[in-house]
Amino acid sequence: MRHYKTLSELHTGNGWPPPENPLFSLVGCQQECPLGDREFTADAYVIGLKKLKAGVIMYGRTPYDNTNGSMYFMKPRQIIEMRNLQFEEAGFMIFIHEDYLHGHELFNVIQKYGFFDYEVNEALHLSPKEEAIMWELHNKIITEYNNNPDEYSREIMLGHVASILMYSQRYYKRQFIHRTDLSGKTVTKFNTVLQRYFDEGGLQNKGLPSVNAMAEQLHLSPRYLSDLLKQETGKTALELIHLSLIAEAKNLLKTADRSIAAIAYDLGFENTSYFTRLFKKQTGMKPLEFRKNASMN
C-alpha cells in the first residue's frame, strides 16, 4: 500500500495534474475521472463529494456503494481504497495537507468534527439544495485556487473550507433526525443492547461495556453512534453507559448485603477506587454515603 507524504506525490501517483499549491489541492471528477483501482494513505485531510454509478470506495475498511450524492471526510493516514469507480455525475475532492493548517484556527477546529471518524457507510447524503450550496463553496475555492496567490489566499480558501464543514455538521444533524424518523430512536436500540449485556453476565465475564462493543452490535462506528445519541438525548454513548452503571449500582447498594468492593466487581470495575470516583461524579456522594442515606430513608 502506498503512502503519500506530499500532495505532489499523491497527484503523480494517481495520474492527476500537478497541484497549484503544494499543501492544498483540488481534483474534479467527471464520469471519466482517472481513478483506477488503488489503495493508499496520505498526510492530508480529504473532503469529497461524489455520485457513483458503480464501484466501491472504502475507508476505515468499510465498503460504500451508495449511488446518492454524498459527502465523505477522511483524516490523515486513514486507509483509502478505490475499486472500479464510475461516476454518475461530476464530483470533487479537496486535499488539505495537515501542514497547511499549522498556525490557523482550523487546525484545532477540524479535529473537533466527529464525521472525520465516521465509517464511509455513514457518509453525508445531501438534498439537491444542500448539494448546490456545497458546489457554490467549492467553486469559490476554485476561483481563489486559480488566482495568483497573495497574503489573503490561504485565509480565504480555509474560510470556505470552514463553511463546508459547518454546513456538513448542520446537514448531519438533519440526517440524524431523518434517520430517527425512518428507523426509530437509536437510544432505544442502544439501551436494549446495553441491558442485554447486563442480563447475560457481560459485566462479570467481560468487564465494563465499551462504546466500541456497543457500536459493533448496532453496526455503527463509535463516533457516529455517540454523535447520534448526543443528538437524540444530549448525552454521548459513554455517558449513557455510565448512567446505566450507576443505576445498577444504586439498586445493588440499596438491596444487596455486599461490600462496596464486591459490588464494584459485580459491575465490571477492576478496582474500587475507579468505581467510587465515577459514582461520586454522577451522584455527588461516595457509594458508602449513598448506602447510609438510603438506609435512613
C-alpha positions in Angstrom: 0.0 0.0 0.0 1.4 3.4 -1.0 1.7 6.3 1.5 1.9 9.8 0.1 3.8 12.3 2.3 3.2 15.2 -0.1 0.3 16.3 -2.4 2.6 16.3 -5.4 3.3 12.6 -4.8 -0.4 12.0 -4.4 -1.2 13.7 -7.7 1.6 12.0 -9.6 0.7 8.6 -8.2 -3.0 9.0 -9.2 -2.3 10.4 -12.6 -3.7 13.9 -11.8 -2.1 17.2 -13.0 0.4 18.7 -10.5 -1.2 20.8 -7.7 -1.2 24.6 -7.9 -0.4 24.7 -4.2 2.0 22.1 -2.6 -0.2 21.9 0.5 -3.7 22.4 -0.8 -5.2 20.9 -4.0 -8.4 20.3 -5.8 -9.4 17.4 -8.1 -12.5 17.4 -10.2 -14.1 14.1 -11.1 -16.3 13.6 -14.2 -17.6 10.3 -15.4 -14.2 9.6 -17.0 -12.3 10.7 -13.9 -9.0 8.8 -13.9 -9.4 6.8 -10.7 -8.2 3.3 -11.2 -8.1 0.6 -8.6 -5.8 1.7 -5.8 -5.3 1.7 -2.0 -3.3 4.4 -0.3 -2.9 6.7 2.7 -1.8 10.3 2.8 -0.7 13.0 5.2 -3.8 15.1 4.3 -7.4 15.7 5.1 -9.8 14.8 2.2 -13.2 16.3 1.7 -15.1 14.9 -1.2 -18.5 15.0 -3.0 -19.4 12.3 -5.4 -22.2 10.4 -7.0 -21.3 6.9 -8.0 -22.8 4.9 -10.9 -20.8 1.9 -9.9 -17.7 0.8 -7.9 -16.7 0.9 -4.3 -14.9 3.4 -2.1 -13.6 2.2 1.2 -12.1 4.0 4.1 -11.9 2.7 7.7 -12.2 -0.7 6.0 -15.9 -0.3 5.4 -17.4 -0.6 1.8 -19.7 2.0 0.5 -21.6 1.8 -2.8 -24.5 4.2 -2.4 -25.4 6.0 -5.6 -26.8 9.1 -3.9 -24.9 12.4 -4.0 -22.8 12.1 -0.8 -20.0 13.9 1.1 -17.2 12.0 2.7 -14.5 13.1 5.0 -11.1 11.4 5.6 -8.4 12.3 8.0 -4.6 12.0 7.6 -3.3 8.4 7.3 -6.7 6.8 7.0 -6.6 4.0 4.5 -8.5 4.9 1.3 -9.3 2.2 -1.2 -11.0 2.7 -4.6 -12.3 -0.1 -6.8 -13.9 0.1 -10.3 -15.3 3.6 -9.9 -17.7 5.1 -12.4 -19.1 8.5 -11.6 -22.7 9.2 -12.5 -22.2 12.9 -12.3 -19.4 15.4 -11.6 -17.8 15.3 -8.2 -14.8 16.9 -6.4 -12.1 16.2 -3.9 -10.3 18.7 -1.7 -6.9 17.7 -0.3 -5.5 19.7 2.6 -2.1 18.7 3.8 -2.0 18.8 7.6 0.9 21.2 7.5 -1.3 23.8 5.7 -3.3 24.2 8.8 -0.4 24.9 11.2 -0.9 28.3 12.8 -4.5 28.6 11.7 -7.6 28.2 13.9 -8.9 25.5 11.6 -6.0 23.3 12.9 -7.9 22.8 16.2 -11.4 23.2 14.8 -11.2 20.5 12.2 -10.2 17.9 14.8 -13.5 18.6 16.7 -15.7 17.5 13.7 -16.7 13.9 14.6 -17.5 13.0 11.0 -13.9 12.6 10.1 -14.0 9.5 12.4 -17.2 8.1 10.8 -17.1 5.0 8.6 -17.8 5.5 4.9 -21.2 3.9 5.1 -22.1 6.8 7.4 -21.4 9.4 4.7 -23.4 12.6 4.5 -26.3 12.2 1.9 -27.2 15.6 0.5 -30.5 17.0 -0.7 -30.4 18.9 -4.1 -30.4 22.3 -2.3 -27.7 21.2 0.1 -25.6 19.8 -2.8 -25.9 23.2 -4.6 -24.5 25.0 -1.5 -21.5 22.7 -1.4 -20.8 23.2 -5.1 -21.1 27.0 -4.6 -18.5 26.9 -1.8 -16.3 24.6 -3.9 -16.5 26.9 -6.9 -15.4 29.8 -4.7 -12.4 27.8 -3.6 -11.6 27.1 -7.3 -11.7 30.8 -8.1 -9.2 31.6 -5.3 -7.1 28.5 -6.0 -6.5 29.6 -9.7 -5.8 33.2 -8.8 -2.2 34.4 -8.2 -1.6 33.7 -4.5 -1.2 36.5 -2.1 -1.3 37.0 1.7 -5.1 36.6 1.6 -5.3 33.3 -0.4 -4.8 30.8 2.4 -7.3 32.6 4.7 -10.0 32.8 2.0 -9.7 29.2 1.0 -9.6 27.9 4.5 -12.6 30.1 5.3 -14.6 28.4 2.6 -13.4 25.0 3.8 -14.6 26.0 7.3 -18.0 26.9 5.8 -18.2 23.5 4.1 -17.5 21.8 7.5 -20.1 23.9 9.3 -22.7 23.2 6.7 -21.8 19.5 6.9 -22.3 19.5 10.6 -25.8 21.1 10.1 -26.7 18.6 7.4 -25.6 15.6 9.5 -28.0 16.8 12.3 -30.7 16.8 9.7 -29.7 13.3 8.6 -29.7 12.1 12.2 -33.3 13.4 12.7 -34.3 11.8 9.4 -32.7 8.5 10.3 -34.6 8.5 13.6 -37.9 9.1 11.8 -37.2 6.2 9.5 -35.8 3.6 11.8 -36.7 4.7 15.3 -34.6 6.2 18.1 -31.1 4.8 18.3 -31.1 5.3 22.1 -33.9 2.7 22.4 -31.8 0.2 20.5 -28.7 1.2 22.4 -30.4 0.7 25.8 -31.7 -2.7 24.6 -28.2 -3.9 23.7 -26.8 -2.5 26.9 -29.4 -4.2 29.0 -28.8 -7.5 27.3 -25.1 -7.1 28.1 -26.0 -6.7 31.8 -28.6 -9.5 31.8 -26.2 -12.0 30.0 -23.5 -11.6 32.6 -21.3 -9.3 30.4 -20.2 -7.2 33.4 -18.9 -10.2 35.3 -17.4 -12.1 32.3 -16.1 -9.2 30.1 -15.9 -6.2 32.4 -17.2 -2.7 31.7 -19.1 -2.3 28.4 -17.2 -0.2 25.9 -18.6 2.2 23.3 -16.8 0.1 20.6 -18.6 -3.0 21.7 -22.0 -1.3 21.7 -21.3 0.3 18.3 -20.4 -3.0 16.8 -23.6 -4.5 18.0 -25.5 -1.7 16.3 -23.4 -1.8 13.1 -22.2 1.8 13.6 -18.9 3.4 14.1 -18.2 4.5 17.7 -18.1 8.2 16.8 -21.2 8.1 14.7 -23.1 6.3 17.5 -22.0 8.9 20.1 -22.9 11.8 17.9 -26.3 10.3 17.0 -27.1 9.6 20.7 -25.9 13.2 21.6 -28.4 14.5 19.0 -31.2 12.4 20.5 -30.5 12.6 24.2 -27.9 15.3 24.8 -25.5 12.6 26.1 -22.8 10.6 24.5 -22.6 6.8 24.4 -20.1 6.7 27.2 -22.2 9.0 29.3 -25.2 6.7 28.8 -23.2 3.7 29.7 -22.1 5.4 32.9 -25.7 6.4 33.8 -26.8 2.8 33.4 -23.9 1.5 35.5 -24.7 4.0 38.3 -28.4 3.0 38.1 -27.4 -0.7 38.6 -25.0 0.4 41.4 -27.7 2.3 43.2 -30.0 -0.7 43.1 -27.3 -3.0 44.5 -26.3 -0.6 47.2 -29.9 -0.4 48.4 -30.8 -4.1 48.1 -27.6 -6.2 48.2 -25.9 -7.0 51.6 -22.5 -6.9 50.0 -19.3 -4.8 50.4 -18.6 -1.9 48.1 -15.7 -3.8 46.6 -17.9 -6.8 45.8 -20.5 -4.6 44.1 -17.8 -2.8 42.1 -16.5 -6.2 41.0 -20.0 -7.4 40.0 -20.4 -4.2 37.9 -17.2 -5.0 36.0 -14.9 -2.5 37.6 -11.3 -3.7 38.1 -10.8 -1.6 41.2 -13.0 0.0 43.8 -11.4 3.4 43.5 -12.5 3.9 39.9 -16.0 2.8 40.8 -16.0 5.2 43.8 -14.8 8.2 41.6 -17.4 7.5 38.9 -20.2 7.1 41.4 -19.3 10.3 43.2 -19.0 12.2 39.9 -22.5 11.1 38.9 -24.3 11.3 42.3 -22.2 13.7 44.4 -21.8 11.0 47.0 -19.4 8.1 47.6 -21.1 4.7 47.5 -20.9 4.2 51.2 -22.5 7.6 51.8 -25.3 6.7 49.4 -25.9 3.4 51.2 -26.1 5.1 54.6 -28.6 7.8 53.3 -30.7 5.1 51.6 -30.9 3.1 54.8 -32.2 6.1 56.7 -35.0 6.9 54.2 
